[in-house]
């Protein structure tokens, strides 16, 4: 969430940033500033009246001691009027604070100056590609056919049990999933991340804390009886570990990694790109989360990018890195890098990771600060997928198919304890 003082002091920069995102409701900036001015006016009037009540209350005590009962009663009457008025002001203040909060919740983060304007994924910048790519040629088949051929994943059985988008992994398919999760966690721990095993459900406050609510409410599964949400990513519970926390400077940086199931309704998804593992309602992912001092966060973002590149290099998959344009950058992010792997049988790029710097946007919602040099300030939060399993699995199956079977890359085979699927 953007701070209203930032909107007021940097209005032109804010409007320029929102235009980069193709954000249409620019009037919300003025509405937020106006709501805050009204909030401050009410607060000032309330404080003045409360101060007057305290002053008169002291006078009443003195008047009673001096035996001036009539004057004391008159003062009490005046105090009662102030109390009634201040009660009304408190109600007005609460309404105005909620109005301001609701406006601020609708404003996305301001993109970093390096983020280019753009409307969609077509405007994203390719900043790195591992090597040229090409299809496998005649006879190559997509992963959903490979999964059926080698009895790795049963999509129809998942439909029977839960519905489309909930596949069942079998035999070597299940073992390969488990091996990839273990490799990703080990790789992250080697880089200094502390492993966390978080809940897979969160409350409303947690959803607001990281920006999923209200922006993505329709994309999240909701447990009505318990007022809980199934997590769309481990980022949500792990980042919320630090909600309402005042950290010491010595505590930073904080580096966490977590494996979880992820649940996404993906309402409205359709078309060829959703076949097989390309888009699911439930999938496995390993996440990395960073809590950093503001001056370090962009160097850390680049460090995280290099870490993901190492993982994809180990997997021997052709990949590229994109810096997202304003219109494709997530609601809470100031800058995002996407990683895509080449799907040789489908001959298309598949997104497998996003790494983002949220600057103070999440921290302001979370009320997560750190204390240094005798003052407290908001931290910067970052997160990334390291990695999401479904499309990694799809690319591994498709890119490594041979007439004899699927030959796994060396690092994957080391963890899976088999090198061939046939």
C-alpha positions in Angstrom: 0.0 0.0 0.0 1.3 3.4 -0.9 1.7 6.0 1.9 -0.5 9.0 1.6 2.4 11.3 2.3 4.2 9.8 -0.6 1.2 10.5 -2.8 1.1 14.1 -1.7 4.9 14.8 -1.9 5.4 12.9 -5.2 2.1 13.4 -7.0 3.6 13.9 -10.5 5.9 10.8 -10.1 2.9 8.8 -8.9 0.7 9.8 -11.8 3.5 9.0 -14.3 4.0 5.6 -12.7 0.3 4.8 -12.7 0.2 5.7 -16.4 3.1 3.2 -17.1 0.7 0.6 -15.7 -2.1 1.8 -17.9 -4.0 2.4 -14.7 -7.2 4.3 -15.5 -8.5 5.6 -12.1 -6.0 8.4 -11.7 -8.5 10.4 -9.8 -8.0 8.1 -6.8 -4.7 9.9 -6.1 -6.5 13.2 -5.5 -9.3 11.4 -3.6 -6.8 9.9 -1.3 -5.1 13.2 -0.6 -8.4 14.9 -0.1 -9.6 12.2 2.3 -6.4 12.5 4.3 -6.8 16.3 4.6 -10.3 15.8 5.9 -9.1 13.0 8.2 -6.4 15.4 9.6 -9.0 18.2 10.0 -11.3 15.9 12.0 -8.3 14.6 14.1 -7.2 18.2 14.9 -10.7 19.2 16.0 -11.1 16.0 18.1 -7.7 16.6 19.7 -8.6 20.2 20.5 -11.9 19.1 22.1 -10.2 16.3 24.1 -7.6 18.8 25.3 -10.4 21.2 26.3 -12.2 18.4 28.2 -9.0 17.7 30.2 -8.5 21.4 30.9 -12.1 21.9 32.2 -12.0 18.7 34.2 -9.0 20.1 36.1 -10.9 23.4 36.6 -13.9 21.5 38.0 -11.7 19.9 40.7 -10.4 23.3 41.7 -13.8 24.9 41.7 -15.2 22.2 44.0 -12.3 22.6 46.4 -13.1 26.4 46.5 -16.8 25.7 47.1 -17.9 27.2 43.9 -20.4 24.5 43.2 -22.6 26.5 40.8 -19.6 27.3 38.6 -18.4 23.7 38.8 -21.8 22.5 37.6 -21.7 24.9 34.7 -18.3 23.5 33.8 -19.6 20.0 34.0 -22.4 20.9 31.6 -19.9 22.3 29.1 -17.8 19.1 29.5 -20.8 16.9 28.7 -21.4 19.0 25.5 -17.7 18.5 24.5 -17.9 14.8 25.2 -21.0 14.4 23.0 -19.3 16.4 20.3 -16.0 14.4 20.5 -17.9 11.1 20.4 -19.5 12.3 17.1 -16.0 13.3 15.8 -14.6 9.9 16.7 -17.3 8.3 14.6 -16.5 10.7 11.7 -12.8 10.0 12.1 -13.3 6.2 11.9 -15.5 6.6 8.7 -12.9 8.9 7.1 -10.0 6.6 8.0 -11.8 3.6 6.4 -12.6 5.7 3.3 -8.9 6.6 3.0 -7.8 3.0 3.5 -10.3 1.8 0.9 -8.9 4.3 -1.7 -5.3 3.3 -0.9 -6.1 -0.4 -1.3 -7.2 0.3 -4.9 -3.9 2.0 -5.9 -1.1 -0.4 -7.2 2.5 0.1 -6.5 4.6 2.6 -8.5 6.9 0.9 -11.0 10.7 1.5 -10.7 12.1 4.0 -13.1 13.7 1.2 -15.1 10.3 -0.4 -15.8 9.0 0.6 -19.2 5.5 1.6 -20.1 3.4 -1.1 -21.7 0.0 -2.6 -21.9 0.6 -6.4 -21.9 3.2 -9.2 -22.1 3.9 -8.2 -25.7 5.7 -5.1 -24.3 8.0 -7.0 -21.9 11.8 -6.7 -22.3 13.9 -9.8 -22.9 17.1 -9.1 -21.0 18.7 -12.5 -21.2 18.4 -15.8 -23.1 20.5 -18.8 -22.4 20.8 -20.0 -26.0 18.8 -20.2 -29.3 15.9 -22.6 -29.3 14.2 -24.8 -31.8 11.6 -27.4 -31.9 12.3 -31.1 -31.6 11.1 -31.8 -35.1 8.7 -34.4 -36.4 7.5 -37.0 -34.0 7.9 -34.9 -30.8 4.8 -35.0 -28.6 3.6 -32.6 -25.8 4.0 -33.5 -22.1 0.4 -34.5 -21.6 0.9 -37.3 -24.2 4.2 -38.2 -22.7 2.7 -38.3 -19.2 0.0 -40.8 -20.5 2.5 -42.8 -22.5 4.8 -43.4 -19.5 2.0 -43.4 -16.9 3.5 -40.4 -15.0 0.4 -38.2 -14.6 -3.3 -39.0 -14.9 -5.3 -35.9 -15.7 -8.6 -37.8 -16.2 -8.4 -39.4 -12.7 -7.8 -35.8 -11.3 -11.0 -34.7 -13.0 -12.9 -37.6 -11.4 -11.7 -36.8 -7.9 -11.7 -33.0 -7.9 -12.2 -31.5 -11.4 -10.0 -30.2 -14.2 -6.7 -28.7 -13.1 -6.1 -31.2 -10.3 -3.8 -33.9 -11.8 -2.7 -37.1 -10.1 1.0 -37.9 -10.3 1.9 -41.6 -10.4 5.1 -43.7 -10.1 8.1 -42.0 -11.5 6.0 -38.8 -12.1 5.4 -38.5 -8.4 9.0 -39.3 -7.6 10.2 -36.7 -10.1 8.0 -34.1 -8.4 9.4 -34.9 -5.0 13.0 -34.9 -6.3 12.6 -31.5 -7.8 11.1 -30.0 -4.6 14.1 -31.4 -2.6 16.6 -30.1 -5.1 15.1 -26.6 -5.1 15.0 -26.5 -1.3 18.6 -27.7 -1.0 19.7 -25.2 -3.5 18.0 -22.4 -1.6 19.4 -23.5 1.8 22.9 -23.6 0.3 22.4 -19.9 -0.6 21.7 -19.0 3.0 17.9 -19.3 3.1 16.2 -20.7 6.2 13.6 -23.3 5.4 10.1 -22.6 6.7 7.0 -25.0 6.7 4.1 -22.6 6.8 0.3 -23.1 7.0 -1.5 -23.6 3.6 -4.4 -21.4 4.7 -4.4 -17.7 5.8 -6.8 -15.3 7.3 -8.0 -12.1 5.7 -5.4 -9.9 7.4 -2.6 -12.0 5.9 -4.2 -11.7 2.4 -4.3 -7.9 2.8 -0.8 -7.8 4.2 0.8 -9.1 1.0 -1.6 -7.5 -1.5 -3.6 -10.5 -2.6 -6.7 -8.9 -1.1 -8.7 -7.1 -2.4 -6.9 -7.3 -5.8 -7.1 -11.1 -6.4 -9.9 -12.1 -4.1 -11.8 -13.7 -7.0 -8.8 -15.9 -7.8 -8.4 -17.4 -4.3 -10.3 -20.3 -2.8 -12.3 -19.3 0.2 -13.4 -21.5 3.2 -16.5 -19.7 4.1 -17.2 -21.3 7.5 -13.7 -20.5 8.9 -13.2 -17.3 6.9 -9.8 -18.6 5.6 -8.2 -18.5 2.2 -6.2 -21.3 0.6 -2.8 -19.9 -0.2 -1.9 -19.0 -3.9 1.8 -19.1 -3.0 3.9 -19.6 0.1 4.9 -15.9 -0.2 1.7 -15.0 1.7 2.2 -17.0 4.9 5.9 -16.6 5.0 5.9 -12.8 4.5 3.1 -12.5 7.1 5.5 -14.0 9.7 6.7 -10.4 10.0 3.3 -8.6 10.1 3.2 -6.1 13.0 6.8 -6.8 13.8 9.5 -4.2 14.7 12.8 -5.7 13.6 16.3 -4.7 14.8 18.8 -3.7 12.2 21.0 -6.7 13.2 18.1 -9.0 12.2 18.4 -8.0 8.6 18.6 -9.4 6.0 16.0 -12.2 6.5 16.1 -15.0 3.9 13.4 -17.7 4.0 12.4 -20.5 1.7 9.3 -22.7 1.8 7.7 -25.5 -0.1 3.9 -25.5 -0.4 0.9 -26.6 -2.4 -0.6 -23.6 -4.2 -4.3 -23.1 -4.9 -5.6 -20.8 -7.6 -9.1 -20.6 -9.1 -7.7 -19.3 -12.4 -11.3 -18.1 -13.2 -11.8 -17.4 -16.9 -8.7 -19.4 -18.1 -9.3 -21.2 -21.3 -7.6 -22.1 -24.6 -4.8 -24.3 -25.8 -2.3 -22.8 -23.4 -4.1 -24.3 -20.4 -3.7 -28.0 -21.6 -1.9 -30.5 -19.4 0.4 -28.8 -16.8 0.3 -25.4 -18.4 -2.3 -24.0 -15.9 -3.5 -25.8 -12.8 -5.7 -25.1 -9.8 -3.4 -26.9 -7.5 0.4 -27.2 -7.9 3.6 -27.4 -6.0 6.1 -24.6 -5.7 9.2 -23.6 -3.7 9.4 -19.9 -2.8 12.1 -17.6 -1.6 11.3 -14.5 0.5 13.6 -11.7 1.5 13.2 -8.9 4.1 15.8 -6.2 3.4 17.0 -2.7 4.2 15.7 -0.3 1.5 19.1 0.6 0.2 20.0 -3.0 -0.5 16.8 -4.3 -2.1 17.7 -3.8 -5.8 21.1 -5.4 -5.5 19.3 -8.3 -3.7 16.8 -8.5 -6.6 19.6 -9.0 -9.1 21.2 -11.5 -6.7 17.9 -13.5 -6.7 17.7 -13.3 -10.5 21.2 -14.9 -10.7 20.1 -17.6 -8.2 17.2 -18.6 -10.4 19.4 -18.6 -13.5 21.7 -21.1 -11.7 18.8 -23.4 -11.0 17.6 -23.4 -14.6 21.2 -23.9 -15.8 21.4 -27.0 -13.6 18.2 -28.3 -15.1 19.7 -27.9 -18.6 16.6 -26.1 -19.9 16.7 -23.3 -22.5 15.4 -20.2 -20.7 15.1 -16.5 -20.9 14.6 -13.6 -18.5 12.2 -10.8 -19.0 11.7 -7.5 -17.2 8.0 -6.9 -17.1 6.5 -3.7 -18.5 4.2 -1.5 -16.4 1.0 -3.0 -17.7 2.2 -6.6 -17.0 3.7 -6.0 -13.6 1.8 -7.3 -10.6 -0.4 -5.0 -8.4 2.0 -5.0 -5.5 5.4 -5.1 -7.3 7.7 -2.2 -8.2 9.8 -4.4 -10.5 9.4 -8.0 -11.7 11.6 -10.4 -13.7 9.9 -13.4 -15.2 11.7 -16.6 -16.2 10.4 -18.6 -19.1 11.6 -22.1 -20.2 11.3 -23.3 -23.8 8.7 -26.0 -24.4 10.3 -27.8 -27.3 7.2 -30.0 -28.3 4.7 -27.1 -27.9 7.2 -24.7 -29.4 6.3 -21.9 -26.9 7.8 -20.2 -23.8 6.4 -21.2 -20.4 6.7 -19.0 -17.4 8.2 -20.9 -14.4 9.2 -18.1 -12.0 8.7 -14.5 -11.1 11.1 -12.5 -8.9 9.8 -9.2 -7.6 10.8 -6.2 -5.4 7.8 -4.8 -3.6 9.8 -2.0 -2.0 7.7 -0.7 1.0 4.3 -1.6 -0.6 3.8 -4.8 1.4 5.7 -3.6 4.4 3.3 -0.6 4.8 0.3 -3.0 4.8 2.1 -5.4 7.1 3.4 -2.7 9.4 6.8 -4.3 9.3 9.6 -1.9 10.3 13.2 -2.1 11.4 14.9 0.1 14.0 18.3 1.6 13.2 20.1 4.7 14.2 17.4 5.4 16.8 14.5 5.5 14.4 12.2 3.0 12.7 11.4 2.7 9.0 9.7 0.4 6.7 11.6 -2.6 5.3 11.6 -3.7 1.6 10.1 -7.1 0.8 11.0 -9.3 -2.1 10.0 -12.8 -3.2 10.5 -15.2 -6.1 9.6 -18.7 -7.3 12.5 -21.1 -6.9 10.8 -22.9 -8.6 7.2 -23.6 -9.7 6.8 -27.3 -10.5 4.2 -27.9 -13.3 5.8 -26.1 -16.2 9.3 -27.2 -15.2 8.0 -30.8 -15.3 6.4 -30.1 -18.7 9.6 -28.7 -20.1 11.8 -31.5 -18.7 9.5 -34.2 -20.2 9.2 -32.5 -23.6 12.8 -31.3 -24.1 14.4 -34.6 -23.0 12.3 -37.1 -25.0 14.2 -39.6 -27.1 13.2 -42.7 -29.1 14.3 -44.7 -26.0 12.4 -42.7 -23.5 12.9 -39.5 -21.4 16.6 -39.0 -20.5 16.8 -36.8 -17.3 19.5 -34.1 -16.9 22.3 -35.1 -14.6 21.3 -33.0 -11.6 17.7 -34.1 -11.8 18.7 -37.8 -12.1 20.9 -37.4 -9.0 17.9 -36.4 -6.9 15.4 -38.7 -8.6 17.7 -41.7 -8.4 16.8 -42.7 -11.9 18.0 -41.2 -15.2 15.6 -42.6 -17.7 11.8 -42.8 -18.0 10.7 -45.5 -20.4 
